[in-house]
Amino acid sequence: MSHPRLTLRQKLGFGIFDLGGNMFFTLMGFWTLKYLTDTVGLAAAWAGIAVMLGKAWDAVTDPVMGFISDRTRTRWGRRRPYLLFGALPMLLTMWLFFTAPPAVSPVLLFLWAMLTLMLLNTAATVINIPYSSLTPELTDDYHERSSLNGYRFGCAVFGTIIGAAAVQPLTELFSNPHLGWSVTGLILGAVMAITTLLTFFGTKEKAAADIPTEGFFSTYKGVFSNRPYVRLLFTYALHIMGITFLQSILAYYTEYIYRRPDITPLAMMILLLTAMVFIPVSVLVSKKIGKKRTYQICFAIIASACMIIYLFGQNSGIGFFLALMAYAGIGVGFSYVAPYAMVPDAIDYGAVKAGGERKEGAYYGIWTFISKLGTALSVFVSGAILSLGGYIANTEQNETAITAIRLLIGPIPVVILAGALVVIQFYPLDEGTFKKLMEQGQK
């Protein structure tokens, strides 16, 4: 049984969360490594390890949160209460992470970074997984899901711009970089909390389905037996890794290749404003050629942009580099909606095959963990490669370090994104297959 078309207010009420959510995701992708190496004072390799271990904790919290969310019953629904009560912890943990301790030993700095990242990631888990789990509950229409996520990621791009381009100007308002990052963490944490509460008040869940009866391990065995979902999940892991390499190394590239750290916000703005323009274009393209082909376009564009930067960027002018940021932005714009419109379809596939039992929280628990893990792996590998290249913060870099930076913005993400393009080719759910599946589920 299909739900009626969603109103503009419903779509915006749902989408506004991701202004804060994507701001957080982008902030961590673009700036975590640079913050830990250049402000906190951790060596690049140890900074990468701290991020990796902080994310490894999510292997526990994300699946547990998804399992709990599916089994929650309150007068506000099973997802929305976590938005209400998780907003303040999100604000406080973001502020805590970006408030670096005074000069202490490297070991204590490492432990502080790891533990505060664990707290921050847990707070993000508590609100992100229930939020994402709302998607299939709001509509079961194949194209309406693309439209709904178009609004979501229209809001997300505004958050991405804040998380990428507003950080450096904010921190530089203060002569003390530690204070600048602390205030920035507090401000951005407040944005995250406010948008979370706006979605709590701006959405209404449909009547809850029956409580799933499967145990924890049986639930996740069912999730991983859903082949379309697993293919999409693996593709998304590669997608996040490839884009995070580009994001996390961009500030290093502008500072140490061009010796122009001042153009970092401009480069990010061009990338993200172009993406914003092409999000609605991707929704229209998806209706013409399908979600899978639209997703593949993003990989082809971003990978080719990374390779062109690697081959020609070092010996070209700033204008050439900024033009490539605009070109890459087209691919980034195409990367937002498609995967998040495909996940509910794969979840419905699993529900029909399981006899109708729905467990959206479990699916989004794994999805959220994989997105965090992809980010953490990229930051970890980036830190390790920079360290092997002899990177030393805030100094002139040697040729090996320059080569490391170029590899991290070029061939490494290219190979990963090419892998994503190939893997998603085997995803089987198109519009016709999905409609037949839903008819089967209604019998």
Secondary structure, 3 states (H helix, E strand, C coil): CCCCCCCHHHHHHHHCHHHHHHHHHHHHHHHHHHHHHHHHCCCHHHHHHHHHHHHHCHHHHHHHHHHHHHCCCCCCCCCHHHHHHHHHHHHHHHHHHCCCCCCCCHHHHHHHHHHHHHHHHHHHHHHHHHHHHCHHHHCCCHHHHHHHHHHHHHHHHHHHHHHHHCHHHHHCCCCCHHHHHHHHHHHHHHHHHHHHHHHHHHCCCCCCCCCCCCCHHHHHHHHHCCHHHHHHHHHHHHHHHHHHHHHHHHHHHHHHCCCCHHHHHHHHHHHHHHHHHHHHHHHHHHHHHCHHHHHHHHHHHHHHHHHHHHHHHHHCCHHHHHHHHHHHHHHHHHHHHHHHHHHHHHHHHHHHHCCCCCCHHHHHHHHHHHHHHHHHHHHHHHHHHHHHCCCCCCCCCCHHHHHHHHHHHCHHHHHHHHHHHHHHCCCCCCHHHHHHHHHHHCC
